[in-house]
């Protein structure tokens, strides 16, 4: 009987120790954790419009509310790129070609340059850009910089501009 108590106590100590180590790891550092993709200047999130579940639904910036349509799981592709899968729809962040450019949408998670992303340091202040698998194109607020809800997110030539500074928040 005493032996069982000692084993149970030891198991409890080990479990508490493991839990404290796991809890010390930042949420966005672990593979598969959902994050918000946030413009570092506007503080607004990449948001699937209207909480849509439909492939091709538009992704724009919106107030960060930690809703499922604003949460994205990074999936390492093993080649320096990641894909972002939306929690609500299960679809992936994708650049959609249009005449004259690209807009952001959610689509089936298929490995292609249009759905591959990697983080790059933009400047000495530590800002980062989210570079697309499409050569030298970055995740960007469209046109003239705006902090308005619903402002379009597009691909644009990578540059050191406010509309291209992004980060992830757990």
N, C-alpha and C positions, 0 to 999 in steps of 0.2 A: 504494500500500500504506500509506504514511504517513498519507494522508488518511483512510483507513478507520479506522486506529487512533485518530486524533484524534476522529473522529465517534463511535466506540465509547466512548471515554473521556468525551466530553461527554454522551453518552446516559446513561452510568452515573452521572455527577455529578447530572444532572437527576433520574434515578430515585431516587437516595438522598435528594435534597432534597425531592421530592414525598412519599416514604415518611415522612420525619421530620415533615413537616407533618401528614400524615394520622394518624400515631401520636400526635401531640400533642393531638388532639381527643378529649375524653372519650367513651367508648363510648356512654353514654346520651344524648349530645348529638346524635348523628347520627340522621337519620330512618331508621326501619326496624330499629334496633338492639334486640335483645331485652333486657328488664330484669326484675328481680324487683320486685313491688309489696310493700313491707315496712311493717308497722305500726311507727311510729317509737318506740313505747314497749315493745312485746313483742319486737321484733326478728324477728317471724315473718312468713312470706310468704303471699300469696294462692296457694293450691295447689289444683289440680284433684284431687279425692278419688280415690284408687286409681289414679292415672295413667290415668283413663278417656279413651276416645276418643269416647264417646257424647254426642250433644247432650242437654242437660238435666242433665249430671253436676254435682254439687254443688261449689262452690268454698268452701273454708274456710281457716283459718290453720294453718300447719304450720312446723316448723323449716325455715329456708332451707337448701337443699342444692344449689341451682343445677341442679336437674333440669329436664328439658324441660317437665314439667307445672307448673312454677313460673315459667317464662319467658314473657313477654308482649311482643309487638311493638306499639308505639304507631303507629297509622295516622291521620295528620292528616286531618280531614274538611273542612278549609277554612272552617269556621264557628265556630272557637274551641273545638271539641270534638275528641276523639280516640276511636278504638275500639282496644281491646287484643285482639290475636289471640294465642292460645296456640301455642307452638312445637310441642308434642307433637301436639295434635289438629287444629290449624288452625282451631279454633272461637273465637268471641269472648266476652269477659267480658260477661255480661248480667244485669240485674236481672230476676228472675222473679217476677211477681205471685202472691201467695198470699192466702188470706183473712186480712185484718188486717195485711198488710205485704208485704215483698219479701225474697227470698233471692237469693244469688248462684249463678249456674251458668254453664256454657259452652253457647253455641248458635251457629247459623249466623250468619255475619257479615252482618247486614242492618241498614242504617242506620235506627235508631229511637231514641226517647228512652231506651229501656231498655238500649241498648248504647253510649250516648254518655257521655263523661267529660271533665272538665276539672279542672285543678289550681287551687286557690284558697288564698291565704295565710290562715291561721286566726287568728294572733295575732302580737304583737310579738316573740315568741321565734323566729319563723320556721317554726313548725309549719305543715304544709299538710294540706288535706283534699282528697279526691277526690270532686268533686261530680258527681252524675248528671245526665243530661238530663231526668230526672223532677224537676220543680220543687222546689227547696230540699231535696233529699234527697242524703245523702252515704253513701259507702262506710263501713261501721262494723262493729265487733265487736258481736255481739248481746248485748243485755241487760246484766247485770252484767259489768263488765270482767274478762276472764280471759286469761291467757297460755298456757292449755292447748292442746296440739295438737288439731286437729279442731274448735276453737271456730268457730261459724258466723259468716260475714260476711253482713251484710244491708244494706239501705238504711234509713237513719233520718233524721229531721229533722236538718239540719245544725246542729251545736253545737260549742262549743270544748271537746271532751272527749278524753281519752287514747285511747279506742276508735276515734276518727275521725282520728287523726294518722297519715298515711302518707307514704312517700317511695318513690322508685325507686332501685334499685341495679343497676349494670351487672354 
